[in-house]
Amino acid sequence: MEDGITAVHVPRNTPLESCCTIVEIDNLRILVNFGTEYDLSLDIYSDLEYLKGITHIILCSSDISSLGGLIHLESLGIDVPIYGTVPIKILGRIEILERIKVLEKFHSIGSSEAKQDRVFDKIIPLKYTQTVELSDGIFVGPLNSGSSVGGSVWKIRKNEQEWLICDKVNHRKEAHLDGLDTSNISKPLGIVVNSTHVIKEQNTRRMRDKELVDCIVKCINNKGKVFIPTGYSQLLEIVMTLYNHKDTQELTMALYSFYGSKYFDMVKTILEWTGSSILQKFNQEKENPFNLLNLKFYNECADCEIPEDIIFVIDKHGNSGFSPVILPGIAKNPQNLILKMSDSLQYKERADSIRAEEGGSTEVKNSNDASLSDAISDDKSISKEASSDCNQVSKKARQYQYSHSIVLSPIKYARLSTTEIETEYKKSKKEQDEQEAQKKIDSLVKQKIEDSSEEEEDRKQIFNRFWHELQDEIETMEENITYLDFDIKCAGSELLFPNPAKRKPTDDYGEPVSIQKDKEEEKEVEVIMKPEVIQKKAFRISIRKKQTIEIYAQIKTLLFTSESDIFNLKIVLSGIGSEKIVVYGEDPILRKVLKEYFTCTKTSMQVLELFDRQKLEGIRHTVPLKIRNDALSHIQVQKLGNTLIGYFKAKVQSAEKIPILEIDGMENIGESICVGTAKLSELRQIFIDEKIKADVVDNKLIISDEISIYFDKQKLILEGDISKELYQVKKILSQSIACLHSE
């Protein structure tokens, strides 16, 4: 009996960090990730017909590239169970809300659907090493991938056979995470690996952190600002690295995002999903490590000058989020620094025509820093009145600064005037008062109906009956008029009841009495202002047309990745000991490079590339069979020492207790059946368990560099000089392989 899975490639027009594939096992079709770009559009999927018939969805991370497409499931008519870890459910919702808010505010892309994040209520949260049964005998469960909080490597198990789905893998321990957990992985039959690991740079964490700190400290010492566009999962590692280093822990940091504060608040509640260093610090100091006092959160940017030293924005492309608001100002100053943490940032190098005309570009590049600092010092010494000199210095700075550019739509926050704010507030306050008054009327009418003796009565009749009582209990905004004015203004009208305004108390002579307490209460009500109302009305956001922004600030590339490079990935996968590796992804070049590298380094016995669909076969199981005596003559046997190994062609007929082999008439059809294990990898593992060196080379099992075992069509061949090792090998085979003994 053979078991296996089939990996199906889901075609997309644009490569993403997280790949998308479908795993078919028995009658199940499991979709691994359903991500999008940061516009949350499904246009990158060239054929959505692949998604038909999926039965389950599993998520590998909380990034948009892994789960951005979930908000479209309802429109696609897909209603299947979704599985992910607890952080993926919590933090993934925040990432989706962030993108929806950015698209609505800064890109004028709204949606008619309300509460697009409600799909996250359907996610079934799982813990690491926890498994869930999808069908009879088929289980799936997440393991710690080490790439992000809640990031997962998924294990699929059937009949004690396991397969791994590795989207993002990180082998090393980070500032806020532990590395890949391999303790619960035991010799899977196959591993499906993301090919994007090819572009990850080989670098140690110590070197990476040192380079990060040195760049930031140098820039701030030169009176510059550091601008870092990044994603939420990457932000946690960067912030914790800076906070834990003695040279940067006192620096002020600002995060510009709509849900940044909410994201950190949620991370504080799931510390058990972070690294052991975080938990150890929490237990020692009794203080949440993510309570970063020097990190301030902003969800608007109305001030031209940002006081903080380090500025973070949630944006992995450089032209979205708050980047169009902040970047134009940062780009003008050559003292500022832009850290490029991801290769997806769309900064383009621009040829400097002035430098090309002068020649000697190499010398200019080498003297960049010194010349630029001279230009800046000259700029400081020039007075404001000398505008022509300032322009010359600006040209000089541009001449020596290596320039970049980016295409974006600049966004400007304009603060409203006091009059405009008051007008907007009065308008919103009036709407709020009307809503509250209506609620009071509804509650009072409901109470009157309940107190009424009649069982059912029309609401309008109740309202008219208790009109005067309601007027005494409800404050209205009607104009206060006297009875005389009422008779003049309302003459000939259909209004047959007295003044609808609230009756004011009078003295013995009929003069109105002013009560100071009522005025004080009215002032208090007027002072109460909801912060969200003020915030929405205090600024006007204007979005300009797309233009090319020239960047004269310094740009430093530091790919602060949380994934393994291919060299360390090879070591991790070799230690797992899988028989097959399937490389998948959108980029065919990356797939080919990773496949060839794994093949050359012998990471696994067989390395395959996923083009359209790829089957990963399971192992052949040994089952008890009943064989008739007259069928033994059909078995081809081979002598191995004092034993015989038999081969035959047959099919298994089901029975109540023990299956029966039917051999008659099966000579020309059917698959050859070996009485024993028919895979060299299984034989190799037998010797490995006995602490004997064994390797599979060119379809041969080499034992101790002297003895070879291989299959010749239907025969098992054992070659080697007669020695003690040969007899030891024969003995191990006799004990491990089911065989027919000669009499």
Secondary structure as GFF3:
##gff-version 3
##sequence-region A 1 743
A	DSSP	beta_strand	2	9	.	.	.	ID=ss1
A	DSSP	beta_strand	21	25	.	.	.	ID=ss2
A	DSSP	beta_strand	28	32	.	.	.	ID=ss3
A	DSSP	three_ten_helix	48	51	.	.	.	ID=ss4
A	DSSP	beta_strand	56	58	.	.	.	ID=ss5
A	DSSP	alpha_helix	64	67	.	.	.	ID=ss6
A	DSSP	three_ten_helix	68	72	.	.	.	ID=ss7
A	DSSP	alpha_helix	73	76	.	.	.	ID=ss8
A	DSSP	beta_strand	82	85	.	.	.	ID=ss9
A	DSSP	alpha_helix	86	106	.	.	.	ID=ss10
A	DSSP	three_ten_helix	116	122	.	.	.	ID=ss11
A	DSSP	beta_strand	123	126	.	.	.	ID=ss12
A	DSSP	beta_strand	132	135	.	.	.	ID=ss13
A	DSSP	beta_strand	138	144	.	.	.	ID=ss14
A	DSSP	beta_strand	152	158	.	.	.	ID=ss15
A	DSSP	beta_strand	161	166	.	.	.	ID=ss16
A	DSSP	beta_strand	190	194	.	.	.	ID=ss17
A	DSSP	three_ten_helix	195	199	.	.	.	ID=ss18
A	DSSP	alpha_helix	205	221	.	.	.	ID=ss19
A	DSSP	beta_strand	226	230	.	.	.	ID=ss20
A	DSSP	alpha_helix	232	244	.	.	.	ID=ss21
A	DSSP	beta_strand	253	256	.	.	.	ID=ss22
A	DSSP	alpha_helix	260	268	.	.	.	ID=ss23
A	DSSP	three_ten_helix	271	273	.	.	.	ID=ss24
A	DSSP	alpha_helix	276	285	.	.	.	ID=ss25
A	DSSP	beta_strand	295	298	.	.	.	ID=ss26
A	DSSP	beta_strand	310	314	.	.	.	ID=ss27
A	DSSP	alpha_helix	323	332	.	.	.	ID=ss28
A	DSSP	beta_strand	337	340	.	.	.	ID=ss29
A	DSSP	beta_strand	348	349	.	.	.	ID=ss30
A	DSSP	alpha_helix	353	358	.	.	.	ID=ss31
A	DSSP	alpha_helix	361	366	.	.	.	ID=ss32
A	DSSP	alpha_helix	368	381	.	.	.	ID=ss33
A	DSSP	alpha_helix	387	400	.	.	.	ID=ss34
A	DSSP	beta_strand	404	408	.	.	.	ID=ss35
A	DSSP	beta_strand	411	415	.	.	.	ID=ss36
A	DSSP	alpha_helix	418	451	.	.	.	ID=ss37
A	DSSP	alpha_helix	459	465	.	.	.	ID=ss38
A	DSSP	alpha_helix	467	473	.	.	.	ID=ss39
A	DSSP	alpha_helix	483	489	.	.	.	ID=ss40
A	DSSP	alpha_helix	516	527	.	.	.	ID=ss41
A	DSSP	alpha_helix	531	538	.	.	.	ID=ss42
A	DSSP	beta_strand	539	543	.	.	.	ID=ss43
A	DSSP	beta_strand	547	551	.	.	.	ID=ss44
A	DSSP	beta_strand	554	557	.	.	.	ID=ss45
A	DSSP	alpha_helix	566	576	.	.	.	ID=ss46
A	DSSP	beta_strand	580	584	.	.	.	ID=ss47
A	DSSP	alpha_helix	588	600	.	.	.	ID=ss48
A	DSSP	beta_strand	606	609	.	.	.	ID=ss49
A	DSSP	beta_strand	613	620	.	.	.	ID=ss50
A	DSSP	three_ten_helix	629	634	.	.	.	ID=ss51
A	DSSP	beta_strand	636	640	.	.	.	ID=ss52
A	DSSP	beta_strand	643	649	.	.	.	ID=ss53
A	DSSP	beta_strand	651	653	.	.	.	ID=ss54
A	DSSP	beta_strand	660	662	.	.	.	ID=ss55
A	DSSP	beta_strand	672	674	.	.	.	ID=ss56
A	DSSP	alpha_helix	680	689	.	.	.	ID=ss57
A	DSSP	beta_strand	694	697	.	.	.	ID=ss58
A	DSSP	beta_strand	700	703	.	.	.	ID=ss59
A	DSSP	beta_strand	707	712	.	.	.	ID=ss60
A	DSSP	beta_strand	715	719	.	.	.	ID=ss61
A	DSSP	alpha_helix	724	736	.	.	.	ID=ss62
A	DSSP	beta_strand	740	741	.	.	.	ID=ss63
###
